[in-house]
């Protein structure tokens, strides 16, 4: 069961590496229980949402900590 959890997290991170806008991020992180809001459950893993979005071309525009930040999409939407 835990292995399946981390497989889903790995898939989300892989998709986030090509996210071009906020709609992409919300779609990737949506769940059956909450289809309109994104949530990333893999915060205990080695890879981060910030790193994945940085790979996709996103830039940090403000940060107070590694958990509280704002990023700009490469399409600026």
C-alpha positions in Angstrom: 0.0 0.0 0.0 2.8 2.4 0.9 4.6 1.6 -2.3 1.5 2.6 -4.3 1.3 5.9 -2.4 4.9 6.8 -3.5 4.2 5.7 -7.1 1.3 8.2 -7.2 3.6 10.9 -5.7 6.3 10.2 -8.3 3.7 10.4 -11.1 2.5 13.8 -9.8 6.0 15.2 -9.6 6.8 14.0 -13.1 3.7 15.7 -14.4 4.5 18.9 -12.5 7.8 19.1 -14.3 5.9 20.1 -17.4 3.1 22.2 -15.8 2.7 25.5 -17.7 0.1 27.3 -15.6 -1.9 27.1 -12.4 -4.7 25.1 -14.0 -2.1 22.4 -14.8 -1.0 22.3 -11.2 -4.5 22.1 -9.9 -5.4 19.3 -12.4 -2.3 17.3 -11.5 -2.8 17.7 -7.7 -6.6 17.2 -7.7 -8.1 14.2 -6.0 -11.4 12.3 -6.2 -12.3 13.8 -2.8 -11.4 17.3 -3.8 -11.4 17.7 -7.6 -11.2 21.5 -7.6 -8.3 22.1 -5.2 -4.7 20.8 -5.3 -3.0 19.0 -2.4 0.4 17.4 -2.5 0.7 14.5 0.0 4.3 13.7 -0.7 5.9 16.4 1.4 7.9 13.7 3.4 9.7 12.6 0.2 13.0 13.6 -1.3 11.5 15.7 -4.2 9.5 18.8 -3.8 6.7 20.6 -5.7 9.0 23.7 -5.9 11.8 21.7 -7.5 9.4 20.1 -10.0 7.9 23.4 -11.0 11.4 25.0 -11.2 12.2 22.3 -13.8 9.1 23.3 -15.7 10.3 26.9 -15.9 8.5 28.4 -12.9 10.3 31.0 -10.8 10.0 31.9 -7.2 8.8 35.5 -6.8 8.4 35.5 -3.0 9.3 33.1 -0.2 9.1 33.2 3.6 10.2 29.6 4.0 10.6 26.4 2.0 6.9 25.7 2.7 5.5 29.1 2.2 6.2 30.7 -1.2 4.7 32.0 -4.5 5.9 31.0 -7.9 5.3 32.5 -11.4 4.4 30.1 -14.2 6.4 30.3 -17.4 3.3 31.4 -19.2 2.7 34.1 -16.4 -0.9 32.9 -15.9 
